[in-house]
Amino acid sequence: MAGILTGLRRVYLIIYNWIVFFGWFQVFYLGVKTLIESGHEQVYDAVEKPLLFAQTAAFLEILHSLVGLVRSPISATLPQISSRLYVTWGILWSFPEVRTHILVSSLAISWCITEIIRYSFFGTKEAFGSAPSRLLWLRYSTFLLLYPTGITSEVGLIYNALPYMKESEKYAVRMPNRWNFSFNYYYAALVCLAIYVPGCPHLYRYMLGQRKKALSKTKKE
């Protein structure tokens, strides 16, 4: 029975990783093509559907971590996935005014390269038991540049969306109401920005630790 469950887990993770890989590859292809041919203002419209699919699919990784399907700790998975979902749905999808900003292009490219490498690494590892050393190096090294560019783009887009949040009062809940509850999306965004300050260096240090551990194993082998 245990062998069957292990086999099912492996098949599921292979399918999951390669499906999401192709989603991110489509985002990358359409984004770069549009950036070259039409300019950064058109990038979001070109990549919206595959971007929403690929990034939303990552929500499953929180569940994977919670149920022990993968070894990634929930303390690292949750903040990374939730922040990306927030930017994808809570900023880009919710506020069309920021979609033409050049930071959308830097965000998409940073996310795409990171995820194309990551999902191909795990898809290959699940399928064959290991991944090529060059792919492993890319998996644990490209974040050194792409994490800062991605985070900078995320923070920049949230900041640029603030005036539109305040003016539109989108998602705001005002009192009085039947629940006796109020919520201001603008101030919630400010809290998110404040969380980025201590959160990003912590996650970056965690990834540096993972890189050291992963690359040291290859040297020993």
VMD Tcl script that draws the C-alpha trace (Angstrom):
set ca {
  {0.00 0.00 0.00}
  {2.81 2.39 0.90}
  {4.48 1.70 -2.44}
  {1.27 2.53 -4.32}
  {0.86 5.80 -2.43}
  {4.49 6.71 -3.10}
  {3.97 5.98 -6.79}
  {0.79 8.08 -6.94}
  {2.55 10.95 -5.16}
  {5.38 10.81 -7.66}
  {3.07 10.74 -10.70}
  {1.01 13.61 -9.32}
  {4.07 15.78 -8.64}
  {5.51 15.05 -12.10}
  {2.25 16.10 -13.77}
  {1.83 19.14 -11.53}
  {5.37 20.44 -12.02}
  {5.39 20.06 -15.79}
  {1.92 21.56 -16.28}
  {2.89 24.65 -14.28}
  {6.25 24.74 -16.08}
  {4.49 25.04 -19.43}
  {2.24 27.74 -17.97}
  {5.25 29.83 -16.96}
  {6.99 29.11 -20.27}
  {3.95 30.53 -22.07}
  {4.05 33.64 -19.87}
  {7.74 34.09 -20.67}
  {7.32 33.61 -24.41}
  {4.32 35.94 -24.71}
  {5.84 38.51 -22.36}
  {9.19 38.79 -24.12}
  {7.57 38.72 -27.57}
  {5.15 41.51 -26.63}
  {7.85 43.53 -24.88}
  {9.99 43.51 -28.04}
  {7.19 44.05 -30.54}
  {4.73 46.32 -28.71}
  {6.41 47.72 -25.60}
  {5.97 47.17 -21.87}
  {2.51 48.78 -21.82}
  {1.01 45.72 -23.56}
  {2.79 42.99 -21.61}
  {0.12 42.36 -18.97}
  {-2.68 41.99 -21.49}
  {-0.59 39.46 -23.40}
  {0.28 37.29 -20.39}
  {-2.77 37.72 -18.17}
  {-4.44 34.32 -18.69}
  {-1.38 32.07 -18.38}
  {-0.05 34.24 -15.54}
  {-3.25 33.91 -13.53}
  {-3.28 30.16 -14.16}
  {0.37 29.50 -13.33}
  {0.50 31.67 -10.24}
  {-2.83 30.50 -8.87}
  {-1.77 26.87 -9.33}
  {1.05 27.58 -6.89}
  {-1.58 27.72 -4.12}
  {-1.46 23.92 -4.21}
  {2.12 24.10 -2.97}
  {0.87 25.43 0.35}
  {-1.31 22.32 0.60}
  {1.59 20.12 -0.51}
  {3.67 21.48 2.34}
  {0.87 21.20 4.90}
  {0.13 17.54 4.18}
  {3.78 16.56 3.86}
  {3.71 15.83 0.14}
  {6.95 17.81 -0.21}
  {9.69 18.65 2.27}
  {9.45 22.42 1.89}
  {8.57 24.00 5.27}
  {5.28 25.88 5.41}
  {7.12 28.80 7.06}
  {8.96 29.41 3.78}
  {6.24 28.34 1.33}
  {3.32 30.32 2.77}
  {4.78 33.85 2.69}
  {6.31 33.42 -0.76}
  {3.17 32.02 -2.41}
  {0.73 34.28 -0.58}
  {2.67 37.44 -1.47}
  {2.71 36.47 -5.14}
  {-1.00 35.67 -5.12}
  {-1.63 39.04 -3.51}
  {0.30 40.88 -6.22}
  {-1.27 38.80 -9.00}
  {-4.90 39.07 -7.91}
  {-4.94 41.84 -5.33}
  {-2.90 44.32 -7.36}
  {-2.58 43.50 -11.07}
  {-6.00 41.93 -11.57}
  {-7.79 44.35 -9.24}
  {-6.24 47.63 -10.41}
  {-5.92 47.90 -14.21}
  {-4.28 51.32 -13.80}
  {-0.93 49.73 -12.89}
  {-0.90 47.10 -15.65}
  {0.96 49.33 -18.11}
  {3.81 50.09 -15.70}
  {7.26 48.90 -16.73}
  {7.57 47.02 -13.43}
  {5.04 44.51 -14.76}
  {7.64 43.46 -17.33}
  {10.45 43.13 -14.79}
  {8.08 41.24 -12.47}
  {6.95 38.81 -15.17}
  {10.48 38.13 -16.41}
  {11.86 37.64 -12.88}
  {9.03 35.30 -11.93}
  {9.16 33.39 -15.23}
  {12.86 32.61 -15.25}
  {12.73 31.58 -11.60}
  {9.73 29.32 -12.05}
  {10.75 27.79 -15.38}
  {13.96 26.66 -13.73}
  {12.29 25.60 -10.48}
  {9.48 23.54 -11.98}
  {11.72 21.90 -14.57}
  {14.16 21.01 -11.77}
  {11.51 19.39 -9.59}
  {9.73 17.81 -12.57}
  {12.98 16.22 -13.70}
  {13.93 15.15 -10.19}
  {10.57 13.47 -9.60}
  {10.63 11.76 -12.99}
  {14.21 10.49 -12.96}
  {15.23 10.59 -9.30}
  {17.75 13.38 -9.82}
  {18.35 16.49 -11.91}
  {21.41 17.49 -13.98}
  {24.04 19.37 -11.98}
  {23.72 22.45 -14.18}
  {19.98 22.60 -13.59}
  {20.57 22.18 -9.85}
  {23.07 25.06 -9.92}
  {20.57 27.26 -11.76}
  {17.82 26.31 -9.31}
  {19.88 27.43 -6.33}
  {21.78 30.35 -7.88}
  {19.54 32.44 -10.16}
  {17.55 33.71 -7.17}
  {20.63 35.73 -6.14}
  {19.65 38.22 -8.87}
  {16.03 37.36 -9.63}
  {14.72 37.48 -6.05}
  {15.78 41.13 -5.56}
  {14.41 42.17 -8.98}
  {11.17 40.30 -8.37}
  {10.67 41.70 -4.88}
  {11.50 45.23 -6.04}
  {8.89 44.89 -8.78}
  {6.29 43.55 -6.33}
  {6.84 46.36 -3.85}
  {6.89 48.96 -6.63}
  {3.58 47.78 -8.07}
  {1.89 47.71 -4.66}
  {3.16 51.24 -4.02}
  {1.94 52.46 -7.42}
  {-1.50 50.97 -6.78}
  {-1.95 52.80 -3.46}
  {-3.51 55.98 -4.91}
  {-6.07 53.95 -6.88}
  {-6.93 51.91 -3.78}
  {-7.49 55.06 -1.76}
  {-9.51 56.81 -4.44}
  {-11.72 53.89 -5.44}
  {-12.13 52.40 -1.94}
  {-12.22 49.02 -3.66}
  {-12.79 46.07 -1.32}
  {-13.39 48.49 1.56}
  {-16.05 47.61 4.12}
  {-17.61 50.58 5.88}
  {-19.58 50.75 9.09}
  {-22.35 50.58 10.05}
  {-23.12 47.15 8.67}
  {-24.75 43.93 9.86}
  {-21.38 42.44 10.84}
  {-20.22 45.52 12.79}
  {-16.93 45.24 10.93}
  {-14.81 47.64 8.89}
  {-11.95 47.01 6.50}
  {-9.79 49.35 4.44}
  {-7.87 47.76 1.59}
  {-5.55 50.76 1.32}
  {-4.33 50.40 4.91}
  {-4.09 46.63 4.50}
  {-1.74 47.26 1.56}
  {0.40 49.51 3.76}
  {0.61 46.68 6.30}
  {1.69 44.31 3.50}
  {4.43 46.73 2.48}
  {5.59 46.92 6.09}
  {5.74 43.11 6.25}
  {7.95 43.02 3.16}
  {10.70 44.95 4.99}
  {11.59 42.27 7.57}
  {10.17 39.37 5.58}
  {12.26 39.63 2.43}
  {15.72 39.55 4.06}
  {14.60 36.60 6.21}
  {13.45 34.60 3.17}
  {16.58 35.57 1.26}
  {18.78 34.26 4.08}
  {16.75 31.06 4.11}
  {17.35 30.58 0.37}
  {21.07 31.26 0.83}
  {21.13 28.50 3.43}
  {19.31 26.14 1.07}
  {21.76 27.00 -1.70}
  {24.77 26.26 0.50}
  {23.28 22.95 1.59}
  {22.28 21.83 -1.93}
  {25.55 22.80 -3.63}
  {27.69 21.31 -0.86}
  {26.03 17.93 -1.47}
  {27.03 18.02 -5.15}
  {30.65 18.76 -4.22}
  {30.74 15.77 -1.89}
  {29.35 13.55 -4.62}
}
mol new
graphics top color blue
foreach p $ca { graphics top sphere $p radius 0.5 }
foreach p [lrange $ca 0 end-1] q [lrange $ca 1 end] { graphics top cylinder $p $q radius 0.2 }
display resetview
